[in-house]
Amino acid sequence: MRGLTRRLRSNFGIRSSRMTIRSHLAWYWRWLLNILMMAAVAAAVWWVMENSYQITGFNRDEAKQQIASLGEENVRLKREFEAARVIIAERDRQLAIDKSAQMELARSVRQLQDENAALKEDLGFLRNIMSTVATPEGLGIANLKVEQDGKPNEYRYRMLLTQGGQRKQDFKGRIQLLARVAHQGAVSTLPFPEPSAGESAGLVEFRFYQKVDGRFQIPEGAVLKGYEVRVIAIPGGQVKLSRSVNVQ
């Protein structure tokens, strides 16, 4: 009985001999089998990827053609857009030129209308002089006007100088306009033409009459309160005639 127990312990106990399990296939066959299985899986995946377009009803070649067509269409639309933008820019530039020309034409028309009105006034004054039996002696100023011209600080003046009497010789002199302006709480007098313009500025020479016009500019923000026009004889510098006008 004891012998049987020992025998069982030697076969099944802790001290029993170890058992080795061996596979039926060699290792190289197992590797070959794994490689074949991986190749089969890769082929199946490749087949599914290549034929997925047909399976889902999607044509790959047709899609490529559509992409190429859309690319060409995009390029064409970009060219048309650039051409349209150039045309619009050219039309805007032409519109700006036309608008500027219209504004200049309107300004010229206004100037012509003002000059026409001034000529009518001068003509009427000359007719009155010529119709009278006796012409006033000496120098005279008629149709004196000072008006704004463009900006609020820019003005234009015009007048008609006349000489009555015997008129033995031409009158030579210079026109001077003294503008009385209020600026920054102070009132000052500004001469026009300015002294820096030279002695030849404002010169007049006539026997019967002469039309005089010009422009002057006062400081920005200044207010014209009045003005005085002087006719100064040359040579000598004597003031032969003056006319003062209050504006405000």
Residue, then its C-alpha position, 0 to 999 in steps of 0.5 A: m500500500r505504501g509503495l502504491t502511494r509513493r508511486l502515485r506521488s512520484n507521478f502526480g506530485i510536486r516532485s513528479s517529472r516535467m511534461t513537454i508539449r510539442s506542436h504538430l506543425a514546425w515553426y516555419w510552417r506556422w510563420l508561413l501560415n501567418i504570412l499567407m493569412m496576412a496577405a489574404v487579409a491585405a488582398a481582401v482590404w485592397w479589393v474592397m477599397e478598389n471596388s467600393y466605388q462600384i459597390t456604392g455606385f460611385n464612378r472614380d473616373e467620372a469623379k476625376q473628370q468632374i473635378a477637372s471640369l470644376g477646376e477649369e470652370n473655376v479658372r474661367l470664372k476667375r478670369e471673368f471676375e478679373a476682367a469684370r473688375v477691371i471694367i468696373a474700375e475703368r467705368d468708375r474712373q470714367l464716371a469720376i472724370d465725367k462727374s468732375a467735368q460736369m462740375e467744372l462745366a457747371r462752374s464755368v456756366r455760373q461764371l459765364q452767367d455772372e460775367n454776362a450779368a456784369l456785362k449787362e450792368d456795365l453796358g447799361f451804365l455806359r448807355n446811361i453815360m452816353s445818353t446824358v448830355a454832361t458827363p461827370e468830371g473826374l474819375g468814377i466807380a460804378n457797379l462795385k461788387v464784392e462777393q464770395d467766390g468758392k470757399p467762405n474766405e475767398y472773395r471776388y471783386r469787380m467794378l467799372l472805372t470811368q473818366g469824365g470831362q475833357r479826357k485829354q490824356d489816359f489816366k494811369g493809376r493803381i487799384q487798391l482794396l482794403a479789406r476790414v476783417a475780424h479775426q480772433g477777437a481783433v479787427s484788422t485791415l488787409p491790403f489787396p493786392e498784397p505788397s509782396a505782389g509788386e508795384s505792377a499789381g493792380l495797375v490800370e490805364f484808360r481814357f474813358y472807362q475800364k472794367v476791373d476785377g480780381r480776387f482776394q483771400i482773408p485768413e481762415g475763420a475771419v469775417l469780412k466786415g467791410y472794404e474800401v476801394r482806392v484809385i491811386a494816381i501814378p506817379g505821385g501816389q495820390v488817392k484820386l478816388s475812394r469808396s467804402v462799403n460796410v458788409q456787417 
